[in-house]
């Protein structure tokens, strides 16, 4: 199972533009394998507001989507680790 199976193909939307924002996450990946993902946080049909804008707010539904995606990632990683 993956994000598409969990949320549906229509829920996976490419960003459509390159983001040159800096993250310290690359430093973590030098020490331990991982990945970086973004979970949309706007209300359906809402205005796209960048995360670092003072106008940003997260739609409450996005909390549940994020929790489901992270739970699925943990389940998949745990299953893979147990097969080793």
ABEGO torsion letter per residue (X at the ends): XBAAAAAEAAABBBAGBBBABBBAAAAAAAABBBBBBBBBABBBGBBBBBAABAABBBBAAAAAAAAAAAAAAAAAAAAAAAAX
